[in-house]
């Protein structure tokens, strides 16, 4: 049996990092996706082929006991492969069933860009593998398994990325450190998001640990910053629903300043953020864990091209996208393979 599942990347409109500490966030799926093809084998081996996660033609094979049978020099893609492997392990334990499989992973967004690639990889892998085994996991179980995958790999993770990759749309997410809930946001006003990408300098885990260290060393200073981020997320929710893009943009600018105070931005990201504002964006901020990666600009259709040009001038990569699309889905199911 062969199953192809896909899951979207995401952008964080408001609230990254603070969401780890029980504050709300607003996050949206994007139209860039990760595709996982899963074909069951007759033996107990798992073969992972990551075609375009920075290094092409990556192969890793291991058996049910975790012993590596075959590997190539997969270098920087190790992190992505780790998520795939952990997703398979957790899914097989949850279903109490293990079968060998060939997995092929393709992505049309850059790894480490702050666009939730690891979450999308985890979600799509869980969906494809469980379906190939003959199980129909509901979305909540897929999201929970994917979240546990990220926690096991990163050490600490909010359910934000894996939830939006599973359910899709634009959502307001709350998380109390144990449980989480998501409420779809219905936004009637039209707006555009421009993504700018610069090379990532630090991994998500490193950025999360940096904020945690700041909080432990300077609780009287850092906790109020996290609280303020939570407050502005609630204000941003009201602004978006009301259609007040100017106020939503101002809150985006404030959110970026608070994230910069937490030490998770970079000069390259800041250059793109301020250039987007100079060229007419309502607001702009980094999106994701930071340390390089992606920024977003909230704008109208008339200024999109100007902002794209500004990003290119500063050697950033502009990424065109639509937001609020489907979450995880099955692209094909072939029972004869």
N, C-alpha and C positions, 0 to 999 in steps of 0.2 A: 504494500500500500504506500502511496506517495501523497503527501499533503504539502501545499504551499500556503503559508500564512504570512501576513504582513502587519506591521504596527507602525504608527507615525512617530515622528519626532515631535518636539514641543518647543515653545518659548514661554518663559516666565514673564508675564506682564508686570507682576508685583509680588514681592514677598519671599524671594529665595533667601536661603540661610536662616532667616527668622522662623520659617516654617518648621525647621528641625526642633525648635524650642517652643512649639505649641501655638505659634501664631498662624493666622490664615494666609492664604496665597491665592492669586488669580493666575491661572495657567491655561494655555491654549494649544491644541494640536496643530501641526502644520502639514502641508501636503508633501513633505519629504518623508520617505518611508524606508524601513528595513524589511527585506524579504528573506524568509527562511524556508528552504525546501527540505523536507524530511522524508526519507525513504527507508523503510524498515529493512533490516538485514536478516539473514538466516543464522548468523552467529551472535555473539555477545559484544561485539566491538562497536564503538562509537567513533565515527570519522567526521571531523569538522573541517570544512573547506571554506575559509573566509576569503572571498574573491577580491574584494576591494576595500577592506578595512585597513587602509594605509599601505599594506604590503600585499600584492596579488599572489594568488595561488598558495595560500597557507593551508597546510594540512597538519592535523593533530589527531592521532588515534590512540584510544585507551580502552581497557576492558572494564567490566563491571566492578572490579576491585580497585579501580583508579590507577592501575599500572599503565604507564605510557608504552604503547607498542611501537608507534612510529611518529616521528615529528620532524618538521623542517625548521629552519631558522626563522621563526615567526616574529622575532624582535619586538617592535613597538606594538604589535597587534596582540601581544600576550594578554593585556587587560580585557579586550573584547572576547577573546577565546575563554578567559576565565569565567566571564558571565554566562557564556553558552554552556560550559561544562557544569557550572553550579546549577543552572536552570534545569538541565537534564537530571542531575542528581536529586534535586528537591522534588521534581515532578514524579520521578520513578518511585521515590519513597512515599509520596502522598497517595499515589495510585496503587502502591504495593505491587508494582509490576515493572520489570526491566526487560527491554529488548534492544538488540543492537540496531543502529541506524546510521545512515549517511546523511549528514546535514551540510547544506550549502547556504551560505549567508551572503547576501548582496545588500548594499546600502547606496542610496542616492543623496546622502548628506555626509559631511566630513566627520570623522571620529574626533572626539575631544573638543567639539565646538560649542559645548554648552547647549546643544539641541536635544539632549536626551537620548543619544544613540545607544548607550548601554541599557537604558530602560526598554527601548524599542526592541533591541536584540533579545533581552530576557523575555519580554511579553510574547514576541513572535515565536521564539523557540518553544516556550511552554505550550502555546496554542497548537503549533504544528506537531510537536512530539506527542502530546496527549491525544490529539485527534487521530494521529496515525496508529496509536495503540487502541483506538476504538472507544475513547472516552470523550464525552461532551462536557467539558468544564464550563461552568458559568463564568461571567465576566468578573464577579467578585473573587472567585477562587483563583483565576488567572492573575488578577491584580495582586492578591495577597502573596502568591508564590513568587511573583516577579519582585515584589517589595522585599521579601525574605532573601531573594537572590542578591539584590543590591546591598542589603544590610550585611550579609555574610562576606561579600567581597570588599565593601568599603569600610566596614566596622560600624558606621553610623549613617543612616539615610532616612529621609522623610519619604512618605508614600506618594509624594507629589508627581514625580516623573512617571512612575509605573502606573499610577492611576489614570493620568491623562492619556498615556499611550494605550491603555486598555479601553477606556470609555470614549475618548475623543471629545471634540467640542471645545467650548470655552467654559471653564468651571471655577467656582469659588470653593476652595478646599480648606477644611478645618481639621486639625490634628492635635490631639491632647497628649501625645507621647506614646499612646497605646492604640487608640482607635481613631479612625478618620472618617470623614463624610465629605461627599462632593455634591454641590448644587449647581446644575447647569445655569449659566447666565444667558439671558435672552436680550441681546443688544440690537436695537432697531436701527441705530444710526450707522451709516457706512463710514469706514475708516480703513486706512492702509497701514501695514507694518512693513518696514524695510529692515532686513537683517544684514549686519555687517560682521565679517569674520576676520580675525587675525590669529596667527599661530598661537596655539595653547602652550603656555610655559609650565603650568602645574596641573596635576590631576585633581579631579573632584575631591578625592579623599584628602589630599593635602590641603585644599582650601577649607574643607569642613573642619579639619583638625586645627587649622590656623585660627578660625573663629572660636572654636572651643577653647583653645589656649588663651586667646584674648579675654574671653569671658571668665576663665578661671583666674587669670592674673589681674584683671581690672573689672571686677563685677559691678562696681558702682558706676563705671563709665559705660561699659558695654551693654549691660542689661537695659538701660533706658533707650539705647539705640535700637535694640531688638523690639522693645515695646513700641517705639515710634513707628517702626516698619509695620507692625501689626495694625496700629491705628490707621495708618495711611492706606493700607489695603482695604479696610472697611470703607474709607472715604472714596477710594477709587471704584469700588463696586457700585456705590451710589452714583458716581459721576458717569460711569459707562452706561448704566441702565437709563439714566436721565438723558444721555447723549451729549453731555458737556465735555467735549474733547479738549478744550483749552485747560480746564481744571484737571482732567485726567492726565494731560501732558505735564502740568506743573507737578503733580504728585509723582509722576515717573521721574522727573528731574530730582526731586527730593529723595526718592528711593535710591537713585544712583549715588547721591552724595552720602547717604547713610552707609551704603555698601562700600563705598570708597573709604569711609572712616573705619570700617571693619578690616580694611587691608586686602580686599579681594579683587580690586580692580588693577589695572596696569596702565602705563603711559599710552601704549598702543590703543587700548580700549577707550581710554579717556579722550584721546585725539578724535576717534570716530564719533564718540558721544557728543562732543562739543561741536564738531563740524556739522553733524546732523541738525543741531539746534540753529547753528548759524545759517543753514540753508533752508530754514522754515519749518522744521519739525515742531509739532506741538510739545513733544517731550522725547527724551531718549535716555537709555540706561543700559548697563550690562545685563545680560540674560543668562542665567545659569550660575554655575559655581564661581566663575571668574578665573583669574590667573591667566588672562588671554581668553580666546574663544569668541563668543558672540556678544554683540550689542543689538538693541532694537530701537527703532525710531517710530513713533506714532505720528502719522501725517495724513494729509488728504491726497487725493489722486493727482492734483496739479503739481505737487512738490516731490513726488516719488523719484522722478528722473534726476532732479537736482541733487537729492540726497545720495542716490546711487553714484552719481559722478563724484561727489565729495568723498565717498568711501573709497572709490578707485584711486583718486588723487593721492590719498594717504596710504596706498598700498594695501588696503583691505579688500576682502572679497565680498561683494554684494550678493545676497542670495534672495531671489524673488520667491515669494511664497504666498499661499492663501492659508488662512487660519480657520480653525473650528471644524475641520473635516472628520471623517470616520476614525474610530479607534481601531482596535485589532479586528482583522477580518480574514476569512479564508479566500484565497485567490483561486485555488483549485484543489479538488480531491479526486484522486484516481485509485480506485480499489483494485485495479488490475496490475498495478506495478509493485 
